[in-house]
Amino acid sequence: MHYMRHIQLFIKNHLMQLKRKWLSLPLLFMFPIIIVGLAAVIIITYFMPSEKETIQVGLVNLDENEQTELIVQLIEQSSQLGSFIAIHSLTENEAKIAVENNEISSYITFPDNFTRHLMQGQSVEIPITGNPNQQAESFLVNELIESVSRHIRASQANILAINSYAREFGMDDEERNDFVFEQFKEFLFYTVGRDRVLTEREITNLATSSPIQYFAVGSWFILISIWLLTIYNFFTKENPIRLRNRMRLYGVLEIQQTIAKMFVTMFITAIFAGLSLFALENVLVETIIPEDYLRITILTLLYSVIFLQCLAIIETLIQSHKLRLLVQSMFTILSVIISGAIIPVIYYPLWIQNLLPYLFSYEALSWIQDILLNNRLYADYIPLLLMNAALAFILISISVWKERVAI
């Protein structure tokens, strides 16, 4: 009972402190918005694709026969690849020179005996040579052709089965080859259709397909992190050793002060986050439904508790106020960067991407983005709940250990 009374007393003290300094609240609210807003405009301008700019791709045919010539001609003239990709038929030397001169993003190569290997069931590859100066465009072309290649390899069994049955029915070689090749062409152009190949890439890389919405959500997430850091430190003050010892004699623990400070910080941040979320809704394409508000509130609450517990652990371990503030600021910056709010996680190395599901900032932001941008109708709270429980145990253990050492 006394434990909760002490917490209530510190909460009341913080609210009175806030009442005395209420003129600083608008500054705490507006200053991060101005800074993050300016940074978001710069980042969105960088990621905003130009509607007039198309990705130039070369196509080199080393298997010069009637079948591959037809494929090359149809791919070059096809509009199913989208208006943002232009494919040009080139020789191998011309393609190399075009890459060196930065005229094309990459070039696709049909190797020797491509058709013969395809019909005989041998492994076929479509090599892609990228432009190191246009890595993002090269990666997109690589994803497109990799998808096509997977479908081609998967279709080989069907092509061989058709070829085998046609041979058993007594079709002559020329007619049988034409028939099998027609089946291959239909499957190829079915797989390079926009809805089958490009939609997956368009969804997973929202930073380039919907940069305004993506970075608006990321900016809102950054604002919450900054508000948590600044408001938490707003209520932090250094107590003299004699005052700490006297409070300890009355049974007051530092963990009680920390809990009260976390509670008031979350209360103020929740008000700021709610106001900014209504403004964010005007940026998004679709209206946020009430169920989504509930999911976002829970995710934000879980993230905020984890974030504040990390700040409290740093505060408990580091005595120096300046060093503590530096470490907490670095922790905030690292958490924001890892979450993908500034740099989309798709650009991180694969070994980092494999670790991201175990980090609370990425886990929270990814679910918020799925709900707001991908119309996800559910969220998995279990990882964040487990992280909350683990950090609560760590915080309590460190606080108890520190109290015993002080005694």
N, C-alpha and C positions, 0 to 999 in steps of 0.2 A: 504493500500500500504506500509506504514512504517512497518506494522507488518511483512509482508513477507520479506522486506529488512533486517530487523533485523535477521530473521531466516537465510537468505542467507549469511549474514555476519558471523554468528556463524558457519555455515557449512563450509565456506571458511577458517575460523580460525582453525577448527578441522582438515581439510585436510592439512593445512600448518603444524600443529602440528604433524600430521601423517607422513608428508614428512620429517620432521626433525628427527623423531625417526623411520625411516623405517626399521632399523636393528632389531627392536623388533618384527616386523610382523612375520618372520619365527618362532620365539619362541612362539608367541601367537597361531600360526597355529599348530606347531608340538607337543608342550608340552601336550595339552589335548589329542591329538591322542595317544601319548605314554601311558599316564596314563589310559585312557579308554580302549585302546587295551589290556593292561596287565590284567585289571579287567575283560574284556570280555572273554579272554582266560580261566581264572579261572572259571568263571560262566559257560561257554560252556562245559568245562571238567566235571563240576558237573552234568549238565543236559544231557550230551551225553549218550544215552543208549548203553549198551553193547550188541552187536549182539549175543554173545554166551550165555548171561544170559536170562533165561526164567522165567516167573512168575509161581510159583508153587501154584496150587489151589487144595484143597481137596473137595471131593463130598461125602456127607453123605446121605444115603437112609434109612429113618425111615419107609417109606411106602413099606414094603417088599412084593411085589406081582409081578406077571409076567410082568405086563405092566411097572411099574417103574423100575424093574430090567433091562428091555430092554432099557429104556431111559438112565439109568445110564451107561450101557455098550456102547451104541452108542455115548453118549457125551464124555465118557472117550477116545474112540478110534477115534473120529472124528478129521479130520484135518482142518475143516472149521473154527475153532476158531483161527487159525494162529499158526505159529511156535513159537511165543513168549509166549504162554500160555500152560502149561502142567497140565492136570487134572488127579487126582488120586482118586480112590474109597477107602474110609476109613470108619471105624466105628467112632461113635461120640467121644469116649474116645481117639482113635488114633488121630483124628483131633485136639482135645484140646491140647494134648501133643505136636503135631507137631507145633501148633501156639506158645506154650510156648517156644519151642526149636528154634523158628524162622526158621523152615524148610519149611513152606508154608506161602503165603501171606494172605490167607483167606480160608474159606471153605463154601461150599453151602450145604444147608440142604433141602431135600425133606421131608416135615412133614408127620405125620400119616394121613391116609385116603386122601392123596393128589388126587389120581385118582378118588375116589368116589365123593369127593367134586367138582372136576372139571366137571364130567359128570352130576352132579345134579344141576349145576349152582350156587353153593355156592362160596363165595369169597376164593381165593387161594393165598397164599403167599409163596415165596421162600426165607427163611431167609438166610442172609449172615453174617458170623462172621469174622471180619477183624483182622488183625495183627497190633497192635499199633506201632510196630517198622517198618512196611512197609506200611505207610499210602497211598502213591501215588499208589502203586500196588493194595492195597485193594480198593481204590476209583475207579480204572479202572475196576476191576472185578464187583464192585457194579453197575457201569454204564451199563456194559454188561448185567447182570442179570436183572436189572431194566427194560431195554429195552425189554428183553425176556418176563418178567412178564407182561408188559403192553400189548404186543401182545397176550399173553395167555388169559388175562382177556378180551381183545377185541374179541377174537375168541370164547369165551364161548357161546355167543348168537348164533353164527353159529352152534356150536356143538349141542346145545340144539334143534335148529330147525331141524338139520339133524336127531337127535335122535327121535324127535316127528314124523317127516314124516316117518321114518323107522318103528316106532311102528304102525302107521296107515296103512302101507302097509302089515302088518302082518309078519314082520321078527321075527324069534325067538330071545330070549334074548341074547344068546351067539353070534349069527351071527351079531346082531345089535351092541352089545358092541364092537366086533372086528372091525366092519366097522367104528364106531365113533372114536375108538382109532387110527385107521389108518389115519383118517383125522386129528386128533390132532398131530400125529407124523410128518406128512408132513408139517403142519403149523409151528411146533416147530423148525424143522431144516431149514426151510426157513428163519425164523427170526434170528437164530443164525449165519446165513451166514455172512462172513466178510464184504461184500459190504453193507449189510443192517444195521449192528450194529456198527462196528468198525470205519467206515469211518467218521461218525459224530464226534466221539471222536478225531480222528486223525486230523481233520481240526481245531477243536476248541482249541486244546492244541498243538500249533505249537512249544512251547518251548521244548517239548520232541520229537516230530516227525521230526522237522527241526530246531534243536537248533542253528546251525551255521547261517542260514538265519535269524531266529528270532532275535537273539542277535546282529547280524550285523546291522540290521535295528534299533534296540534299541540303539546300540552304536552310530550310526550316529545321532540319535535324541538327545542323551546325549551331543554329541560334539556341536551340534547347541546351546543347552542351555548354555553350558560352555562358548562358544565363545561370546554369547550375554552378559553374565554376565561380563566377563573379558574386552571385548572391551568397554562396556558401562562405566565401572569404570576406564578404561584407559583414557577416556576423562573427567572424573570427577575431579574437583579440587576445593579446598576451597577458595572462594573469601573473602577478608576482608570486614568487615561491611561497612567501608567508601566507598569501591569500589561498593558494592551492592547498597548503597544509591545513589551514583552518577549515576549509570546506571538507577536506578529507576527514577531519575529526567529527564533523557533523554527519558523516556517512554519505556525502555527495561524491559520486564517481564521475570520472571524465567521460565515460561512455554515456552517461545520462545527458551531459551537456551536448555531446555529439548527436545523440538521437534527437534532441530538441532542435538543434541547428538544422539537421537533415529534414525534419518535419516542416519547419518554417520555409526552408529553401524550396522544398517540393511544392508547398502551397503557393508561393509567389510565382514560381516557374510555371505551374499549371495554369495560372491566370494569363501569363504572358503567352504560353504555348497555345491556349485556347483562342485568344484574340488573333494571333498570327495564323492559326489554322483556318479560321474563317476567311482571312485574306488570301490564303493559299488556294482555297476552293475556287476563287475567281480565275486563277491561272490554269487550273486543270480543265481538261476538256469536258469531263463528265461530273455531274453533281455527286457529292459524297452522301451516301445513304446513311440513315441512323445506325444500322448495324456496323457499318465501317467505322463510324465515329467511336463506337464502343471498342472495337478491336484495336484501333489506333491508340485509344486512351490506355488500354491495358498494356500494350507494347511499350508505349512511352513511359508509363509508370514503372514497369519492370526495368526498363533501361535506366531511368533516372535513379532508382534505388541502387542498382549495381554501380552506376557512375559515382554516386555520393559515397557509397561504401568504400570505393577505391580511394576517393579523396580523403576519407576519414582514416583509412589505413596509413596513407602517406603522412597525414597529420600526426598520427600516433607515433610513427617511427622516427620522424624528423623533428628535432626541437627548434632548429633555426627557422625563423619566420621567412626570411628571404629565400633560403634554400628550399624550404617546403613549397613556397609559391612557385618557384622555378620548376620543381619536379612535377607539381600538379599541372602547370601550364604545358609542359612537355608531354605529360600523359594525355591531356585533352587533345593536343594537336595530333598525337599518334593515334588515338582512338578515332578521331574524325577521318584521318587519312585511310586507316585500315577499313573503315566502314564502307568506303566507296563514295562518300558524299562529294569529295573533291575530284579524285581520279577514279573512273570506273574500274571495278575489280577485274574486268575482262582484259585490261592492259597489264595486270600484274603477272609475274612469273607463275608457272603452274604450281610450284612447290608452295608458294604463298597462298594461292587460291585453295589448295587442299587444306590449309590450316584455318582459313577464314570461318568455317562453320563453328569452330570452337571459341570464337571471339564474340563478346556480347554486343559490341557496337555494330559489327557487320550483321549479326543475326537479327538485331532489332530493325535496322534500316532496310534490310532486304525484304522483310515481311511487310514493312510499311510501304515500300515501293510496289510490292506485289499487289497489295490491297488498293492503292491509289492509282497505279498505272496499268496494272494487268487485270483489274477487276477480280482479284482473288477473293473468294467468299469464306475463307477460313484462315486461321493462323495457328501455328504451333508454339504454344507458350512454355512447353516443358523444358527446352534448353535454357531459357532465360530464368525460369523458376529454379532449376538446379544450380545455375550460376549464382543466383541470389542467396540460396541456402549455403553454398560453399563459402561465399564471401562473408556472410553474416557470422558463420562459425569462425573464420579467420579473424574478423574484426573483434569479436568478443574475446577470443583467445589472447590476442595481442593486448587488448585493453586490460584483461585480468592479470596477465603477466606483468604489464607495466605498473599496475597498482601495487602488486606484491613487491616488485623491485623498489618502488618508491618508499614503501613501508620499511 
